[in-house]
């Protein structure tokens, strides 16, 4: 369907829903109460109020609903196998948990008597692949639901949508009548998990694979080697994992277990072995392949380090041929990631033999030397029937076009590679370790609307991956850094480009976040546990209030503000605090509405006063709590600033409500206190400062309301309260 046709279709659907609502309203009061409940649910049931994530490619709301009771059963039509039956069993377990209904695990033999019919045509790819058909259709009426898919993976995707459609009201659980035709926008939708900097147990990987399947991600990018650890067993070179891992590695049987687990959920597993840089853990075992003499030690810090493999020695390639050949036999995916990033070449510059080699071969710089290395590695991978993928740095005029580029630099870099004939995927904008809000990830698109690509070039952009780099995550905290924000990225990679409503994304994200807990994710559960550990008490209320409006500092500022190593416990307040504070978003939204209500200033005033009072009370109670907990000493400045923030906000509300402007000295004092509070402490920063600044400035700018419209005045206040733009270098 063309874009214009889709717009027309949406307009028709909105008009139809409107007319339907009018029709219902005329006879609503004459209906019995249970029927009234159903009608109210139907009126509210528009595509804008479903909790689907990702949003399907095409969706039509129908009239009616399918009751969900303990008699629910499933029949399979045409093709079936163990993978499909296991997917249905998992769905039944999750749906029983939500409904508290005892459901039969047995498949129905009579299609006409089944509540859900899953019609699958074939198994699909034996090994999950880039070309897997993931499409499905789902139709639900008041008698039956029918899921039709060409492959088992398509059926699995449809089952996840079916689960998200379940709703309940006073009459019980039900599924809305609906028609869905769905397929992904991009074929490559991944999540990178770095287990090399911090090892993650196999159960952590499994629960995250379950979550990936729930939001229709289909590539697990397993980052297995780094300066800080070598995490996979090699039977050819056992010193790699025995000396380079502190004993924390995955056996080959465990690797096969993860691959099988992922396959059952329609997910590919692509390994990454980062070379020639990021290779300290390789050289702990085999220093002879390094570009500088050893010995080497596992790196305990974070950052970019010098060790790099020697690309001029034939023995290096013989070693890699044997190792990569072993891994090619272990990992069935068509792609193998070689990393290739952040090699600064400092060891190469200092090595006379490497410099002589470059001169002899006419290799002009380190980038060209790495291109030479990549070409040799590409031939090794081709020998073992693998396709090569690497980060931006591998792109070079001499790089063969069957290599794939993973871009951390951005859509422009990715588009440039596509124009040169390379397939690629985007990760810039999806670095979830930077603890940026979901809204920022949501607007990043592998093919921006203004991209100047031909249709053929656009096809070379395969999709994207969220990246969970592992410097500051442990098994206790990794889920909170991945979820629920990654669900927003999953939607960007699956759903149509025009699905861009950030407010609705957040509405649905909160629902999906709760549903992800069914899979054993700890992003919600461990929050309270970490706070209880810090306070050594069940009384975490004041600390929870503080933690709810601070976030870890963004980008990589944590490195400088709170120095730690890979051996440091990740149990501080910065680890408990979560990205993308929902409390702060609500407060900021209330401030927006309150100021938009000028000059009355009544909308959400009581909510704001209640919130600010709560902050002030929490600040008072935090002092004694911090006195009793040495682990919380670093939070004392935050607690003091919380009081200043609350006081400034409450006094500003008082001025605005009374309509009298404060003295200039008051405004200057409060803004200075807020500027101080805005400075990060303990690698944490308040995310409500700008909104409180708006209240203070609004109070001081009350006289301007006499000569400006409320909208003009509000715009002026917002501009004055905005943080200054960073200085250009």
Secondary structure, 3 states (H helix, E strand, C coil): CCHHHHHHHHHHHHHHHHHHHHHHHHHHHHCCHHHHHHHHHHHHCCHHHCCCCCCCCEEEEEEEEEEECCCCCEEEEECCCHHHHHHHHHHHHHHHHHHCCCCCCCCCCCHHHCCEEEEEEECCCCCCCCCCCCCEEEEECCCCEEEEEEEHHHHHHHHHHHHHHEEEECCEEEEEEEEEEECCCCCEEEEEEECCCCCCCHHHHHHHHHHHHHCCCCEEEEECEECCEECECCCCCCHHHHHCCCCCCECHHHHHHHHHHHHCCCCEEEEEEEECCCCHHHHHHCHHHECCCCCCCCCCCCCCCCCCECCCCHHHHHHHHHHHHHHHHHCCCCEEEEECCCCCCHHHHHCHHHHHHHHHHCCCCHHHHHHHHHHHHHHHHHHCCCEEEEEHHHCCCCCCCCCEEEECCCHHHHHHHHHCCCEEEECCCCEHHHCCCHHHHHCCCCCCCCCCCCHHHHHCEEEEEEEECCCCCCCCCHHHHHCCHHHHHHHHHHCCCCCCCHHHHHHHHHHHHHHHHHHCCCCCHHHHHHHHHHHCCCCCHHHHHHHCCEEECCCCCHHHHCCCCCCCCCCCHHHHCCCCCHHHHHHHHHHHHHHHCCCCCCCCHHHHHHHHHHHHHHHHHHHHHHHCCHHHHHHHHHHHHHHHHHHHHHHHHHHHHHCCCCCHHHHHHHHHHHHHHCCCECCEEECCHHHHHHHHHHHHCHHHHHCCCHHHHHHHHHHHHCCCCCCCC
